[in-house]
Amino acid sequence: MERPSELVVPAEPVWVRSAVLVPAFVLVSLVAGSLPSFSLSANLLVLCTGGLLFWLGVSTPMQRPRPLPRLPAAAVWWIVPFGLLTVVEAVTFLLGSTEANPTLSRLADPVLERYLARSALFFGWTTAFWGLVKR
Amino acid sequence: MILSLVLTIALFATAVALIGIVELVSRREQSAVPTLGEMCGFVMTYRLGWLPVGRIAVLGFWWWVGWHFFAR
């Protein structure tokens, strides 16, 4: 009787492991927290970090969870929060993002001026980005 | 002006809270609601021929979010 061939799953490279990625993301976030908005260095850091993750997400084959074959009807529940977010953002944007009707980014500006908050949110952004790359 | 500001903040906070609630519901055992990650994974499967349009759209949107909040 012929032995069934074993399913070969390619091993993930070392740099994909959390022990490597988390310190790297922390390091980049600590630097990002010190870079003010509109500065060339902040633009370069976001463009390079995002560009690298974007390229990895589009081009690199990885072990990814099997996607849903089709969306269940209950997926419409996601329209409620994201619909509300979109409507409020659109209305405040159309009203000119004033002090009385600020957009989300205007509301976030005072928070992002603080080093720790900026670093923590940048870490959240890169971690979520990596979550999307792995999808 | 203050009422308008409070209302705007409350609406944003409600939207964020609802995202958290729907995600929690989706993570319950045998939930019919897909998780946010599964939703993103589904959108990212969309292709136009050889071009992974869904992946490019989702990853590109998230890249833009980072640039909008941290760089611009």
N, CA and C atoms of all chains as a GROMACS GRO file, in nm:
protein
  621
    1MET      N    1   0.084  -0.120   0.000
    1MET     CA    2   0.000   0.000   0.000
    1MET      C    3   0.088   0.126   0.000
    2GLU      N    4   0.050   0.216  -0.084
    2GLU     CA    5   0.131   0.338  -0.094
    2GLU      C    6   0.102   0.432   0.024
    3ARG      N    7   0.208   0.483   0.076
    3ARG     CA    8   0.192   0.573   0.190
    3ARG      C    9   0.139   0.710   0.143
    4PRO      N   10   0.035   0.761   0.209
    4PRO     CA   11  -0.016   0.892   0.164
    4PRO      C   12   0.089   1.002   0.182
    5SER      N   13   0.097   1.085   0.081
    5SER     CA   14   0.197   1.192   0.090
    5SER      C   15   0.159   1.290   0.200
    6GLU      N   16   0.257   1.336   0.273
    6GLU     CA   17   0.229   1.426   0.385
    6GLU      C   18   0.203   1.567   0.334
    7LEU      N   19   0.114   1.634   0.405
    7LEU     CA   20   0.084   1.772   0.369
    7LEU      C   21   0.200   1.859   0.418
    8VAL      N   22   0.264   1.926   0.324
    8VAL     CA   23   0.379   2.007   0.362
    8VAL      C   24   0.336   2.153   0.374
    9VAL      N   25   0.344   2.205   0.496
    9VAL     CA   26   0.312   2.346   0.520
    9VAL      C   27   0.444   2.421   0.533
   10PRO      N   28   0.471   2.516   0.445
   10PRO     CA   29   0.599   2.586   0.454
   10PRO      C   30   0.613   2.660   0.587
   11ALA      N   31   0.730   2.647   0.649
   11ALA     CA   32   0.754   2.714   0.777
   11ALA      C   33   0.762   2.864   0.755
   12GLU      N   34   0.706   2.939   0.850
   12GLU     CA   35   0.709   3.084   0.836
   12GLU      C   36   0.849   3.135   0.870
   13PRO      N   37   0.894   3.239   0.802
   13PRO     CA   38   1.026   3.292   0.834
   13PRO      C   39   1.033   3.346   0.977
   14VAL      N   40   1.154   3.356   1.030
   14VAL     CA   41   1.175   3.395   1.170
   14VAL      C   42   1.117   3.533   1.198
   15TRP      N   43   1.130   3.623   1.102
   15TRP     CA   44   1.089   3.762   1.128
   15TRP      C   45   0.938   3.778   1.142
   16VAL      N   46   0.861   3.674   1.107
   16VAL     CA   47   0.716   3.681   1.118
   16VAL      C   48   0.670   3.657   1.262
   17ARG      N   49   0.760   3.602   1.344
   17ARG     CA   50   0.721   3.568   1.482
   17ARG      C   51   0.699   3.693   1.568
   18SER      N   52   0.608   3.679   1.664
   18SER     CA   53   0.574   3.792   1.752
   18SER      C   54   0.696   3.842   1.829
   19ALA      N   55   0.786   3.749   1.866
   19ALA     CA   56   0.905   3.786   1.943
   19ALA      C   57   0.993   3.883   1.866
   20VAL      N   58   0.983   3.882   1.734
   20VAL     CA   59   1.062   3.974   1.651
   20VAL      C   60   0.980   4.098   1.617
   21LEU      N   61   0.853   4.074   1.580
   21LEU     CA   62   0.771   4.184   1.529
   21LEU      C   63   0.731   4.284   1.637
   22VAL      N   64   0.691   4.233   1.755
   22VAL     CA   65   0.642   4.325   1.860
   22VAL      C   66   0.752   4.424   1.901
   23PRO      N   67   0.876   4.378   1.931
   23PRO     CA   68   0.980   4.477   1.964
   23PRO      C   69   1.007   4.575   1.850
   24ALA      N   70   0.999   4.524   1.726
   24ALA     CA   71   1.022   4.613   1.611
   24ALA      C   72   0.913   4.720   1.604
   25PHE      N   73   0.788   4.678   1.623
   25PHE     CA   74   0.677   4.775   1.619
   25PHE      C   75   0.689   4.874   1.735
   26VAL      N   76   0.729   4.824   1.854
   26VAL     CA   77   0.745   4.913   1.970
   26VAL      C   78   0.852   5.018   1.941
   27LEU      N   79   0.962   4.973   1.885
   27LEU     CA   80   1.074   5.064   1.854
   27LEU      C   81   1.030   5.173   1.755
   28VAL      N   82   0.964   5.130   1.647
   28VAL     CA   83   0.919   5.227   1.546
   28VAL      C   84   0.816   5.323   1.608
   29SER      N   85   0.729   5.269   1.695
   29SER     CA   86   0.625   5.353   1.757
   29SER      C   87   0.687   5.456   1.851
   30LEU      N   88   0.793   5.417   1.923
   30LEU     CA   89   0.859   5.511   2.014
   30LEU      C   90   0.922   5.626   1.936
   31VAL      N   91   0.973   5.595   1.817
   31VAL     CA   92   1.029   5.700   1.731
   31VAL      C   93   0.915   5.785   1.675
   32ALA      N   94   0.809   5.717   1.627
   32ALA     CA   95   0.696   5.789   1.565
   32ALA      C   96   0.631   5.887   1.663
   33GLY      N   97   0.628   5.851   1.791
   33GLY     CA   98   0.566   5.937   1.891
   33GLY      C   99   0.635   6.071   1.906
   34SER      N  100   0.761   6.077   1.868
   34SER     CA  101   0.837   6.202   1.884
   34SER      C  102   0.835   6.289   1.758
   35LEU      N  103   0.774   6.238   1.651
   35LEU     CA  104   0.775   6.315   1.526
   35LEU      C  105   0.646   6.395   1.510
   36PRO      N  106   0.656   6.526   1.500
   36PRO     CA  107   0.534   6.607   1.490
   36PRO      C  108   0.466   6.593   1.354
   37SER      N  109   0.333   6.617   1.354
   37SER     CA  110   0.258   6.613   1.229
   37SER      C  111   0.314   6.715   1.130
   38PHE      N  112   0.297   6.690   1.006
   38PHE     CA  113   0.338   6.776   0.895
   38PHE      C  114   0.490   6.781   0.875
   39SER      N  115   0.566   6.709   0.961
   39SER     CA  116   0.711   6.711   0.943
   39SER      C  117   0.750   6.609   0.835
   40LEU      N  118   0.863   6.634   0.772
   40LEU     CA  119   0.910   6.544   0.666
   40LEU      C  120   0.940   6.406   0.724
   41SER      N  121   1.000   6.405   0.845
   41SER     CA  122   1.037   6.277   0.907
   41SER      C  123   0.912   6.193   0.939
   42ALA      N  124   0.804   6.258   0.986
   42ALA     CA  125   0.680   6.184   1.016
   42ALA      C  126   0.623   6.125   0.888
   43ASN      N  127   0.623   6.206   0.781
   43ASN     CA  128   0.573   6.158   0.652
   43ASN      C  129   0.654   6.038   0.604
   44LEU      N  130   0.787   6.050   0.613
   44LEU     CA  131   0.874   5.942   0.565
   44LEU      C  132   0.853   5.815   0.645
   45LEU      N  133   0.842   5.830   0.780
   45LEU     CA  134   0.826   5.711   0.864
   45LEU      C  135   0.694   5.638   0.833
   46VAL      N  136   0.585   5.715   0.821
   46VAL     CA  137   0.455   5.652   0.792
   46VAL      C  138   0.454   5.592   0.652
   47LEU      N  139   0.512   5.664   0.557
   47LEU     CA  140   0.512   5.613   0.419
   47LEU      C  141   0.598   5.487   0.409
   48CYS      N  142   0.712   5.485   0.477
   48CYS     CA  143   0.801   5.367   0.470
   48CYS      C  144   0.741   5.248   0.547
   49THR      N  145   0.694   5.272   0.670
   49THR     CA  146   0.634   5.163   0.749
   49THR      C  147   0.511   5.107   0.678
   50GLY      N  148   0.422   5.198   0.638
   50GLY     CA  149   0.300   5.155   0.568
   50GLY      C  150   0.333   5.090   0.435
   51GLY      N  151   0.430   5.145   0.364
   51GLY     CA  152   0.468   5.090   0.233
   51GLY      C  153   0.521   4.948   0.246
   52LEU      N  154   0.604   4.927   0.348
   52LEU     CA  155   0.661   4.793   0.371
   52LEU      C  156   0.549   4.693   0.403
   53LEU      N  157   0.459   4.732   0.495
   53LEU     CA  158   0.350   4.642   0.534
   53LEU      C  159   0.254   4.619   0.417
   54PHE      N  160   0.228   4.723   0.339
   54PHE     CA  161   0.142   4.710   0.221
   54PHE      C  162   0.202   4.611   0.122
   55TRP      N  163   0.332   4.626   0.098
   55TRP     CA  164   0.401   4.537   0.004
   55TRP      C  165   0.397   4.393   0.054
   56LEU      N  166   0.421   4.374   0.186
   56LEU     CA  167   0.416   4.239   0.243
   56LEU      C  168   0.276   4.180   0.229
   57GLY      N  169   0.176   4.263   0.250
   57GLY     CA  170   0.038   4.216   0.243
   57GLY      C  171  -0.007   4.179   0.104
   58VAL      N  172   0.047   4.249   0.005
   58VAL     CA  173   0.002   4.224  -0.132
   58VAL      C  174   0.086   4.116  -0.200
   59SER      N  175   0.215   4.111  -0.166
   59SER     CA  176   0.303   4.025  -0.246
   59SER      C  177   0.352   3.898  -0.177
   60THR      N  178   0.356   3.897  -0.042
   60THR     CA  179   0.420   3.785   0.025
   60THR      C  180   0.322   3.673   0.056
   61PRO      N  181   0.352   3.550   0.009
   61PRO     CA  182   0.266   3.438   0.048
   61PRO      C  183   0.290   3.401   0.194
   62MET      N  184   0.183   3.385   0.270
   62MET     CA  185   0.192   3.351   0.413
   62MET      C  186   0.083   3.252   0.448
   63GLN      N  187   0.096   3.196   0.568
   63GLN     CA  188  -0.012   3.111   0.618
   63GLN      C  189  -0.124   3.204   0.664
   64ARG      N  190  -0.234   3.199   0.594
   64ARG     CA  191  -0.346   3.289   0.629
   64ARG      C  192  -0.470   3.206   0.661
   65PRO      N  193  -0.556   3.255   0.753
   65PRO     CA  194  -0.680   3.181   0.780
   65PRO      C  195  -0.768   3.175   0.656
   66ARG      N  196  -0.840   3.065   0.642
   66ARG     CA  197  -0.927   3.050   0.525
   66ARG      C  198  -1.039   3.155   0.530
   67PRO      N  199  -1.056   3.235   0.424
   67PRO     CA  200  -1.162   3.338   0.428
   67PRO      C  201  -1.300   3.275   0.418
   68LEU      N  202  -1.401   3.351   0.462
   68LEU     CA  203  -1.539   3.303   0.450
   68LEU      C  204  -1.573   3.288   0.302
   69PRO      N  205  -1.640   3.178   0.263
   69PRO     CA  206  -1.677   3.164   0.121
   69PRO      C  207  -1.779   3.270   0.078
   70ARG      N  208  -1.868   3.305   0.168
   70ARG     CA  209  -1.962   3.416   0.141
   70ARG      C  210  -2.007   3.474   0.275
   71LEU      N  211  -2.056   3.595   0.270
   71LEU     CA  212  -2.094   3.663   0.395
   71LEU      C  213  -2.230   3.615   0.443
   72PRO      N  214  -2.242   3.581   0.572
   72PRO     CA  215  -2.375   3.548   0.624
   72PRO      C  216  -2.462   3.673   0.633
   73ALA      N  217  -2.593   3.652   0.638
   73ALA     CA  218  -2.687   3.766   0.642
   73ALA      C  219  -2.663   3.854   0.765
   74ALA      N  220  -2.618   3.793   0.874
   74ALA     CA  221  -2.597   3.869   0.998
   74ALA      C  222  -2.482   3.970   0.986
   75ALA      N  223  -2.407   3.963   0.876
   75ALA     CA  224  -2.298   4.059   0.856
   75ALA      C  225  -2.350   4.202   0.843
   76VAL      N  226  -2.480   4.217   0.813
   76VAL     CA  227  -2.536   4.353   0.799
   76VAL      C  228  -2.528   4.431   0.930
   77TRP      N  229  -2.512   4.361   1.043
   77TRP     CA  230  -2.500   4.432   1.171
   77TRP      C  231  -2.381   4.527   1.171
   78TRP      N  232  -2.280   4.495   1.088
   78TRP     CA  233  -2.162   4.583   1.082
   78TRP      C  234  -2.194   4.718   1.016
   79ILE      N  235  -2.306   4.722   0.943
   79ILE     CA  236  -2.342   4.849   0.878
   79ILE      C  237  -2.379   4.953   0.983
   80VAL      N  238  -2.435   4.907   1.097
   80VAL     CA  239  -2.481   5.002   1.200
   80VAL      C  240  -2.366   5.089   1.252
   81PRO      N  241  -2.258   5.031   1.310
   81PRO     CA  242  -2.153   5.119   1.364
   81PRO      C  243  -2.076   5.194   1.254
   82PHE      N  244  -2.042   5.122   1.145
   82PHE     CA  245  -1.962   5.189   1.041
   82PHE      C  246  -2.046   5.289   0.962
   83GLY      N  247  -2.177   5.262   0.951
   83GLY     CA  248  -2.266   5.359   0.886
   83GLY      C  249  -2.274   5.486   0.969
   84LEU      N  250  -2.291   5.471   1.101
   84LEU     CA  251  -2.298   5.586   1.191
   84LEU      C  252  -2.167   5.666   1.185
   85LEU      N  253  -2.055   5.595   1.192
   85LEU     CA  254  -1.923   5.660   1.188
   85LEU      C  255  -1.906   5.740   1.057
   86THR      N  256  -1.947   5.678   0.946
   86THR     CA  257  -1.933   5.743   0.815
   86THR      C  258  -2.022   5.867   0.806
   87VAL      N  259  -2.146   5.854   0.854
   87VAL     CA  260  -2.239   5.967   0.845
   87VAL      C  261  -2.190   6.084   0.930
   88VAL      N  262  -2.150   6.056   1.054
   88VAL     CA  263  -2.105   6.164   1.144
   88VAL      C  264  -1.979   6.230   1.086
   89GLU      N  265  -1.886   6.148   1.036
   89GLU     CA  266  -1.763   6.203   0.977
   89GLU      C  267  -1.795   6.288   0.854
   90ALA      N  268  -1.886   6.239   0.770
   90ALA     CA  269  -1.922   6.313   0.647
   90ALA      C  270  -1.990   6.445   0.682
   91VAL      N  271  -2.082   6.442   0.778
   91VAL     CA  272  -2.156   6.565   0.814
   91VAL      C  273  -2.060   6.668   0.874
   92THR      N  274  -1.973   6.623   0.966
   92THR     CA  275  -1.880   6.719   1.028
   92THR      C  276  -1.781   6.773   0.925
   93PHE      N  277  -1.744   6.688   0.829
   93PHE     CA  278  -1.654   6.734   0.723
   93PHE      C  279  -1.722   6.839   0.636
   94LEU      N  280  -1.849   6.813   0.600
   94LEU     CA  281  -1.923   6.907   0.516
   94LEU      C  282  -1.952   7.038   0.589
   95LEU      N  283  -1.959   7.030   0.723
   95LEU     CA  284  -1.980   7.153   0.802
   95LEU      C  285  -1.849   7.230   0.823
   96GLY      N  286  -1.741   7.177   0.767
   96GLY     CA  287  -1.614   7.248   0.770
   96GLY      C  288  -1.521   7.209   0.883
   97SER      N  289  -1.551   7.102   0.954
   97SER     CA  290  -1.471   7.058   1.068
   97SER      C  291  -1.436   7.175   1.161
   98THR      N  292  -1.540   7.236   1.214
   98THR     CA  293  -1.523   7.352   1.302
   98THR      C  294  -1.502   7.306   1.447
   99GLU      N  295  -1.482   7.403   1.535
   99GLU     CA  296  -1.465   7.371   1.677
   99GLU      C  297  -1.594   7.307   1.734
  100ALA      N  298  -1.709   7.351   1.682
  100ALA     CA  299  -1.836   7.299   1.730
  100ALA      C  300  -1.869   7.163   1.668
  101ASN      N  301  -1.823   7.143   1.544
  101ASN     CA  302  -1.851   7.018   1.474
  101ASN      C  303  -1.722   6.958   1.419
  102PRO      N  304  -1.637   6.906   1.506
  102PRO     CA  305  -1.507   6.858   1.459
  102PRO      C  306  -1.515   6.719   1.395
  103THR      N  307  -1.430   6.696   1.296
  103THR     CA  308  -1.416   6.562   1.239
  103THR      C  309  -1.334   6.478   1.338
  104LEU      N  310  -1.325   6.350   1.311
  104LEU     CA  311  -1.252   6.261   1.401
  104LEU      C  312  -1.104   6.300   1.410
  105SER      N  313  -1.046   6.339   1.298
  105SER     CA  314  -0.904   6.374   1.301
  105SER      C  315  -0.880   6.503   1.380
  106ARG      N  316  -0.975   6.597   1.371
  106ARG     CA  317  -0.960   6.720   1.450
  106ARG      C  318  -0.973   6.691   1.599
  107LEU      N  319  -1.066   6.600   1.632
  107LEU     CA  320  -1.082   6.559   1.772
  107LEU      C  321  -0.956   6.488   1.823
  108ALA      N  322  -0.890   6.414   1.732
  108ALA     CA  323  -0.773   6.335   1.772
  108ALA      C  324  -0.648   6.421   1.787
  109ASP      N  325  -0.646   6.537   1.723
  109ASP     CA  326  -0.524   6.620   1.723
  109ASP      C  327  -0.467   6.649   1.862
  110PRO      N  328  -0.549   6.696   1.958
  110PRO     CA  329  -0.491   6.725   2.091
  110PRO      C  330  -0.437   6.600   2.159
  111VAL      N  331  -0.501   6.486   2.133
  111VAL     CA  332  -0.452   6.360   2.192
  111VAL      C  333  -0.319   6.321   2.129
  112LEU      N  334  -0.310   6.337   1.998
  112LEU     CA  335  -0.189   6.296   1.925
  112LEU      C  336  -0.070   6.389   1.950
  113GLU      N  337  -0.095   6.502   2.018
  113GLU     CA  338   0.016   6.591   2.052
  113GLU      C  339   0.098   6.536   2.168
  114ARG      N  340   0.040   6.440   2.242
  114ARG     CA  341   0.110   6.380   2.357
  114ARG      C  342   0.194   6.262   2.310
  115TYR      N  343   0.317   6.260   2.356
  115TYR     CA  344   0.412   6.159   2.310
  115TYR      C  345   0.363   6.017   2.333
  116LEU      N  346   0.320   5.986   2.457
  116LEU     CA  347   0.281   5.848   2.489
  116LEU      C  348   0.157   5.804   2.411
  117ALA      N  349   0.059   5.894   2.402
  117ALA     CA  350  -0.064   5.861   2.329
  117ALA      C  351  -0.032   5.839   2.181
  118ARG      N  352   0.054   5.927   2.125
  118ARG     CA  353   0.090   5.916   1.984
  118ARG      C  354   0.163   5.784   1.957
  119SER      N  355   0.256   5.750   2.048
  119SER     CA  356   0.331   5.625   2.032
  119SER      C  357   0.237   5.505   2.043
  120ALA      N  358   0.148   5.508   2.144
  120ALA     CA  359   0.056   5.395   2.165
  120ALA      C  360  -0.038   5.377   2.045
  121LEU      N  361  -0.089   5.489   1.993
  121LEU     CA  362  -0.181   5.478   1.879
  121LEU      C  363  -0.106   5.434   1.754
  122PHE      N  364   0.019   5.477   1.739
  122PHE     CA  365   0.098   5.433   1.624
  122PHE      C  366   0.122   5.282   1.634
  123PHE      N  367   0.149   5.235   1.757
  123PHE     CA  368   0.167   5.091   1.779
  123PHE      C  369   0.038   5.016   1.741
  124GLY      N  370  -0.076   5.071   1.782
  124GLY     CA  371  -0.205   5.010   1.746
  124GLY      C  372  -0.224   5.005   1.595
  125TRP      N  373  -0.183   5.112   1.527
  125TRP     CA  374  -0.198   5.118   1.381
  125TRP      C  375  -0.111   5.010   1.314
  126THR      N  376   0.015   5.000   1.356
  126THR     CA  377   0.105   4.901   1.293
  126THR      C  378   0.058   4.758   1.325
  127THR      N  379   0.012   4.736   1.448
  127THR     CA  380  -0.033   4.602   1.487
  127THR      C  381  -0.157   4.562   1.406
  128ALA      N  382  -0.251   4.656   1.393
  128ALA     CA  383  -0.371   4.628   1.314
  128ALA      C  384  -0.333   4.606   1.167
  129PHE      N  385  -0.235   4.683   1.119
  129PHE     CA  386  -0.187   4.668   0.981
  129PHE      C  387  -0.132   4.527   0.962
  130TRP      N  388  -0.054   4.480   1.059
  130TRP     CA  389   0.002   4.345   1.050
  130TRP      C  390  -0.109   4.240   1.053
  131GLY      N  391  -0.215   4.267   1.134
  131GLY     CA  392  -0.330   4.176   1.137
  131GLY      C  393  -0.395   4.165   1.000
  132LEU      N  394  -0.402   4.277   0.928
  132LEU     CA  395  -0.458   4.275   0.793
  132LEU      C  396  -0.365   4.203   0.695
  133VAL      N  397  -0.235   4.224   0.712
  133VAL     CA  398  -0.137   4.156   0.624
  133VAL      C  399  -0.151   4.004   0.638
  134LYS      N  400  -0.176   3.959   0.761
  134LYS     CA  401  -0.186   3.815   0.788
  134LYS      C  402  -0.321   3.756   0.748
  135ARG      N  403  -0.417   3.840   0.708
  135ARG     CA  404  -0.550   3.792   0.670
  135ARG      C  405  -0.550   3.738   0.528
  136MET      N  406  -2.279   7.611   2.084
  136MET     CA  407  -2.157   7.550   2.033
  136MET      C  408  -2.117   7.429   2.115
  137ILE      N  409  -2.128   7.444   2.250
  137ILE     CA  410  -2.087   7.333   2.338
  137ILE      C  411  -2.179   7.212   2.319
  138LEU      N  412  -2.310   7.240   2.302
  138LEU     CA  413  -2.406   7.131   2.282
  138LEU      C  414  -2.372   7.054   2.154
  139SER      N  415  -2.341   7.129   2.050
  139SER     CA  416  -2.306   7.067   1.922
  139SER      C  417  -2.179   6.982   1.934
  140LEU      N  418  -2.081   7.036   2.008
  140LEU     CA  419  -1.955   6.962   2.029
  140LEU      C  420  -1.978   6.833   2.107
  141VAL      N  421  -2.058   6.846   2.213
  141VAL     CA  422  -2.088   6.728   2.297
  141VAL      C  423  -2.162   6.623   2.216
  142LEU      N  424  -2.257   6.670   2.133
  142LEU     CA  425  -2.335   6.577   2.049
  142LEU      C  426  -2.242   6.505   1.950
  143THR      N  427  -2.152   6.580   1.889
  143THR     CA  428  -2.059   6.519   1.792
  143THR      C  429  -1.972   6.413   1.860
  144ILE      N  430  -1.917   6.450   1.977
  144ILE     CA  431  -1.831   6.354   2.050
  144ILE      C  432  -1.912   6.231   2.090
  145ALA      N  433  -2.037   6.255   2.135
  145ALA     CA  434  -2.122   6.143   2.177
  145ALA      C  435  -2.151   6.048   2.061
  146LEU      N  436  -2.174   6.106   1.943
  146LEU     CA  437  -2.203   6.022   1.827
  146LEU      C  438  -2.080   5.940   1.786
  147PHE      N  439  -1.963   6.003   1.788
  147PHE     CA  440  -1.839   5.928   1.757
  147PHE      C  441  -1.817   5.817   1.860
  148ALA      N  442  -1.840   5.852   1.987
  148ALA     CA  443  -1.819   5.753   2.094
  148ALA      C  444  -1.918   5.637   2.080
  149THR      N  445  -2.042   5.670   2.041
  149THR     CA  446  -2.143   5.564   2.020
  149THR      C  447  -2.099   5.470   1.908
  150ALA      N  448  -2.050   5.528   1.798
  150ALA     CA  449  -2.006   5.446   1.685
  150ALA      C  450  -1.893   5.352   1.727
  151VAL      N  451  -1.795   5.406   1.801
  151VAL     CA  452  -1.681   5.324   1.846
  151VAL      C  453  -1.730   5.215   1.943
  152ALA      N  454  -1.821   5.253   2.033
  152ALA     CA  455  -1.874   5.155   2.129
  152ALA      C  456  -1.951   5.045   2.055
  153LEU      N  457  -2.027   5.083   1.951
  153LEU     CA  458  -2.103   4.983   1.875
  153LEU      C  459  -2.010   4.887   1.802
  154ILE      N  460  -1.896   4.938   1.753
  154ILE     CA  461  -1.798   4.850   1.688
  154ILE      C  462  -1.752   4.744   1.789
  155GLY      N  463  -1.723   4.790   1.911
  155GLY     CA  464  -1.680   4.697   2.016
  155GLY      C  465  -1.789   4.596   2.050
  156ILE      N  466  -1.915   4.644   2.057
  156ILE     CA  467  -2.026   4.554   2.093
  156ILE      C  468  -2.047   4.447   1.984
  157VAL      N  469  -2.050   4.492   1.858
  157VAL     CA  470  -2.072   4.395   1.748
  157VAL      C  471  -1.956   4.294   1.743
  158GLU      N  472  -1.833   4.342   1.769
  158GLU     CA  473  -1.718   4.251   1.770
  158GLU      C  474  -1.734   4.148   1.884
  159LEU      N  475  -1.777   4.195   2.001
  159LEU     CA  476  -1.797   4.103   2.114
  159LEU      C  477  -1.904   3.998   2.081
  160VAL      N  478  -2.014   4.046   2.021
  160VAL     CA  479  -2.122   3.953   1.982
  160VAL      C  480  -2.071   3.851   1.881
  161SER      N  481  -1.989   3.896   1.787
  161SER     CA  482  -1.938   3.806   1.682
  161SER      C  483  -1.846   3.699   1.739
  162ARG      N  484  -1.783   3.728   1.853
  162ARG     CA  485  -1.689   3.632   1.912
  162ARG      C  486  -1.756   3.531   2.005
  163ARG      N  487  -1.887   3.546   2.026
  163ARG     CA  488  -1.958   3.448   2.107
  163ARG      C  489  -1.968   3.318   2.028
  164GLU      N  490  -1.975   3.207   2.103
  164GLU     CA  491  -1.980   3.076   2.039
  164GLU      C  492  -2.102   3.065   1.947
  165GLN      N  493  -2.080   3.012   1.829
  165GLN     CA  494  -2.185   2.989   1.728
  165GLN      C  495  -2.258   3.117   1.689
  166SER      N  496  -2.189   3.229   1.695
  166SER     CA  497  -2.250   3.355   1.654
  166SER      C  498  -2.264   3.358   1.502
  167ALA      N  499  -2.377   3.411   1.455
  167ALA     CA  500  -2.398   3.422   1.310
  167ALA      C  501  -2.328   3.544   1.255
  168VAL      N  502  -2.288   3.635   1.344
  168VAL     CA  503  -2.222   3.758   1.299
  168VAL      C  504  -2.072   3.731   1.280
  169PRO      N  505  -2.018   3.760   1.161
  169PRO     CA  506  -1.874   3.741   1.142
  169PRO      C  507  -1.793   3.846   1.218
  170THR      N  508  -1.669   3.812   1.255
  170THR     CA  509  -1.584   3.910   1.324
  170THR      C  510  -1.538   4.015   1.222
  171LEU      N  511  -1.485   4.125   1.274
  171LEU     CA  512  -1.436   4.231   1.185
  171LEU      C  513  -1.321   4.177   1.098
  172GLY      N  514  -1.238   4.092   1.159
  172GLY     CA  515  -1.127   4.031   1.084
  172GLY      C  516  -1.178   3.944   0.970
  173GLU      N  517  -1.284   3.869   0.996
  173GLU     CA  518  -1.342   3.784   0.891
  173GLU      C  519  -1.404   3.870   0.780
  174MET      N  520  -1.463   3.981   0.820
  174MET     CA  521  -1.520   4.073   0.720
  174MET      C  522  -1.408   4.127   0.628
  175CYS      N  523  -1.298   4.169   0.694
  175CYS     CA  524  -1.185   4.222   0.616
  175CYS      C  525  -1.128   4.111   0.526
  176GLY      N  526  -1.116   3.990   0.583
  176GLY     CA  527  -1.064   3.877   0.507
  176GLY      C  528  -1.150   3.848   0.385
  177PHE      N  529  -1.282   3.859   0.402
  177PHE     CA  530  -1.373   3.835   0.290
  177PHE      C  531  -1.355   3.942   0.182
  178VAL      N  532  -1.351   4.067   0.224
  178VAL     CA  533  -1.336   4.176   0.126
  178VAL      C  534  -1.203   4.161   0.051
  179MET      N  535  -1.101   4.114   0.123
  179MET     CA  536  -0.968   4.103   0.061
  179MET      C  537  -0.958   3.988  -0.040
  180THR      N  538  -1.059   3.902  -0.045
  180THR     CA  539  -1.054   3.793  -0.144
  180THR      C  540  -1.095   3.842  -0.283
  181TYR      N  541  -1.154   3.961  -0.290
  181TYR     CA  542  -1.206   4.012  -0.418
  181TYR      C  543  -1.091   4.040  -0.514
  182ARG      N  544  -1.099   3.983  -0.633
  182ARG     CA  545  -0.994   4.001  -0.735
  182ARG      C  546  -1.058   4.042  -0.866
  183LEU      N  547  -0.984   4.120  -0.942
  183LEU     CA  548  -1.023   4.150  -1.080
  183LEU      C  549  -0.915   4.088  -1.167
  184GLY      N  550  -0.943   3.967  -1.216
  184GLY     CA  551  -0.840   3.893  -1.290
  184GLY      C  552  -0.726   3.857  -1.198
  185TRP      N  553  -0.605   3.897  -1.233
  185TRP     CA  554  -0.487   3.866  -1.150
  185TRP      C  555  -0.466   3.970  -1.041
  186LEU      N  556  -0.543   4.081  -1.046
  186LEU     CA  557  -0.521   4.193  -0.954
  186LEU      C  558  -0.600   4.175  -0.824
  187PRO      N  559  -0.531   4.168  -0.708
  187PRO     CA  560  -0.604   4.152  -0.581
  187PRO      C  561  -0.662   4.285  -0.534
  188VAL      N  562  -0.770   4.326  -0.599
  188VAL     CA  563  -0.830   4.458  -0.574
  188VAL      C  564  -0.871   4.475  -0.428
  189GLY      N  565  -0.929   4.368  -0.372
  189GLY     CA  566  -0.974   4.376  -0.232
  189GLY      C  567  -0.859   4.399  -0.136
  190ARG      N  568  -0.750   4.325  -0.155
  190ARG     CA  569  -0.633   4.341  -0.067
  190ARG      C  570  -0.576   4.482  -0.080
  191ILE      N  571  -0.564   4.527  -0.206
  191ILE     CA  572  -0.507   4.661  -0.231
  191ILE      C  573  -0.596   4.768  -0.166
  192ALA      N  574  -0.727   4.751  -0.178
  192ALA     CA  575  -0.820   4.852  -0.123
  192ALA      C  576  -0.812   4.856   0.030
  193VAL      N  577  -0.818   4.739   0.095
  193VAL     CA  578  -0.819   4.736   0.242
  193VAL      C  579  -0.684   4.783   0.298
  194LEU      N  580  -0.576   4.728   0.245
  194LEU     CA  581  -0.442   4.766   0.295
  194LEU      C  582  -0.412   4.912   0.262
  195GLY      N  583  -0.453   4.954   0.144
  195GLY     CA  584  -0.430   5.093   0.103
  195GLY      C  585  -0.509   5.189   0.190
  196PHE      N  586  -0.633   5.153   0.225
  196PHE     CA  587  -0.714   5.238   0.313
  196PHE      C  588  -0.646   5.252   0.449
  197TRP      N  589  -0.596   5.140   0.503
  197TRP     CA  590  -0.535   5.145   0.636
  197TRP      C  591  -0.405   5.226   0.634
  198TRP      N  592  -0.332   5.215   0.524
  198TRP     CA  593  -0.209   5.294   0.507
  198TRP      C  594  -0.246   5.442   0.508
  199TRP      N  595  -0.352   5.478   0.434
  199TRP     CA  596  -0.396   5.618   0.428
  199TRP      C  597  -0.439   5.667   0.568
  200VAL      N  598  -0.509   5.581   0.645
  200VAL     CA  599  -0.552   5.619   0.780
  200VAL      C  600  -0.430   5.660   0.864
  201GLY      N  601  -0.325   5.578   0.857
  201GLY     CA  602  -0.202   5.608   0.932
  201GLY      C  603  -0.140   5.739   0.888
  202TRP      N  604  -0.133   5.760   0.758
  202TRP     CA  605  -0.074   5.884   0.706
  202TRP      C  606  -0.159   6.005   0.750
  203HIS      N  607  -0.293   5.990   0.743
  203HIS     CA  608  -0.383   6.099   0.776
  203HIS      C  609  -0.369   6.142   0.923
  204PHE      N  610  -0.357   6.044   1.013
  204PHE     CA  611  -0.352   6.077   1.156
  204PHE      C  612  -0.211   6.109   1.205
  205PHE      N  613  -0.110   6.044   1.151
  205PHE     CA  614   0.025   6.058   1.209
  205PHE      C  615   0.119   6.147   1.128
  206ALA      N  616   0.084   6.177   1.004
  206ALA     CA  617   0.179   6.252   0.922
  206ALA      C  618   0.125   6.383   0.868
  207ARG      N  619  -0.002   6.387   0.837
  207ARG     CA  620  -0.050   6.509   0.769
  207ARG      C  621  -0.074   6.623   0.869
   0.00000   0.00000   0.00000
